[in-house]
Amino acid sequence: MYDLIIIGMGIGGITAGIYAKRGNLNVLLIDKGTPGGMLNNIEMVSNYPGLLNIKGVDFSLKLLDQVKDLEIPYKFEEVKKIEVDKDTKKVITSNGEYLASKVIIATGTKPKYLGLDNEKDLLGRGISTCATCDGAFYKDKDIAVIGSGSSALQESLYLARICHKVYLLNRKDRFKGEKILETKVKKTSNIEIIYNVNIKEYQEKDNKIESVILDNGQTLNVEGVFIYIGYKPNTDMFSDLGILDEQGYIKVNEKYETDIDGIYAIGDVIKKDIYQLVTAASDAIYAVSNISKISN
C-alpha cells in the first residue's frame, strides 16, 4: 500500500510527487494521458520564473525527466473512481486497483465547447481545442478562433504564423487576456478580430467544416475552428464522493483537505482566485507539507 497516490501529472501533480518523494513518502503518480497535462496544449510559456519562453511540450518533458531522475513510480492509466474504506483509499483504474493512505486529486481541467448539435462529431474534422496539436493541418488555410482570454490570444498568434487568415471571434466587446498578447494580436496583419459574435452553426462538406454562420448573420468560409471559451474541472469520476460543488470543483479547506479524511485536491480542480502554473505548484507544496506532518 502506498502512503500517497497522486492522480494527475500536470505541474501540480508532478510537483506534489517531487515533494512527496523528498519527504520520504511511498508515492505513486497516475495519469491517463501525456505528462504535463494542459501544458501540452500551450505553444509557449512566458510567465514561469526561471524559464524564458519555453514551449509547453518541452516544459512537460522537463517535468517528466525530473520524475524519472527522482525515480518516482508512475503509471499511465485512466482513473475510474475512488473507493473509501475507513483509512484506506482504493484508486480504481482502467488497468487495476491501487491502495493508499492518502490521495491527492490533481486532474486539472478540460475544454468547454459551444454545445452545437454537430460539434462533437466534428472534433478532429475541423474543430480543435489545441493549436499546437492541430495547427499544421491548416497550413495556408483560413480558420477561426473563438474566445476572449489569454489562450485565445496566444493561440491566434501561433496559428497566424501557419494559416493564411485567422478570424478571432470574441463573444464580448473586449478581451480579458493579457494586454501584451492583445497588443500583439492587434498588430498581426492576418488576424481579423470580430467582436460581439458567436458561432450559430457549423456547415459541413464531406464530413468536414466548410464554413461557419455567426449569430450576426455573417458567414465565414473557414476550414478549421479552434475553441478557447474556458475550461471546466475534470472531476466527473469523483462525483459519487460528495466532494464537488455545483460547478464540479472539488471543495477543500485551507489545508487542501476535502470532506473525506485523507483525500486532498490541488490546482485547477479547486475553486480559487488565480489559476496559473505557479499557483498549482504552490498548492502541491502546501498539500504535501500537510500530509508529511500527518505521516510523520
HELIX and SHEET records of a PDB file:
HELIX    1   1 ILE A   11  ARG A   22  1                                  12    
HELIX    2   2 GLY A   37  ASN A   41  5                                   5    
HELIX    3   3 GLY A   56  ASP A   69  1                                  14    
HELIX    4   4 LYS A  120  LEU A  122  5                                   3    
HELIX    5   5 ALA A  131  ASP A  134  1                                   4    
HELIX    6   6 GLY A  135  TYR A  138  5                                   4    
HELIX    7   7 SER A  150  ALA A  160  1                                  11    
HELIX    8   8 LYS A  179  LYS A  186  1                                   8    
HELIX    9   9 ASP A  236  LEU A  241  5                                   6    
HELIX   10  10 GLY A  267  VAL A  269  5                                   3    
HELIX   11  11 LEU A  277  SER A  295  1                                  19    
SHEET    1   A 6 TYR A  74  PHE A  76  0                                        
SHEET    2   A 6 VAL A  27  ASP A  31  1                                        
SHEET    3   A 6 TYR A   2  ILE A   7  1                                        
SHEET    4   A 6 GLU A  97  ILE A 105  1                                        
SHEET    5   A 6 THR A  88  THR A  93 -1                                        
SHEET    6   A 6 VAL A  79  ASP A  85 -1                                        
SHEET    1   B 5 TYR A  74  PHE A  76  0                                        
SHEET    2   B 5 VAL A  27  ASP A  31  1                                        
SHEET    3   B 5 TYR A   2  ILE A   7  1                                        
SHEET    4   B 5 GLU A  97  ILE A 105  1                                        
SHEET    5   B 5 ILE A 263  ALA A 265  1                                        
SHEET    1   C 2 THR A 109  PRO A 111  0                                        
SHEET    2   C 2 TYR A 231  PRO A 233 -1                                        
SHEET    1   D 5 ILE A 127  SER A 128  0                                        
SHEET    2   D 5 GLY A 224  ILE A 227  1                                        
SHEET    3   D 5 ASP A 142  ILE A 146  1                                        
SHEET    4   D 5 LYS A 165  ASN A 170  1                                        
SHEET    5   D 5 ILE A 191  TYR A 195  1                                        
SHEET    1   E 3 ILE A 199  LYS A 205  0                                        
SHEET    2   E 3 LYS A 208  LEU A 214 -1                                        
SHEET    3   E 3 THR A 219  LEU A 220 -1                                        
END                                                                             
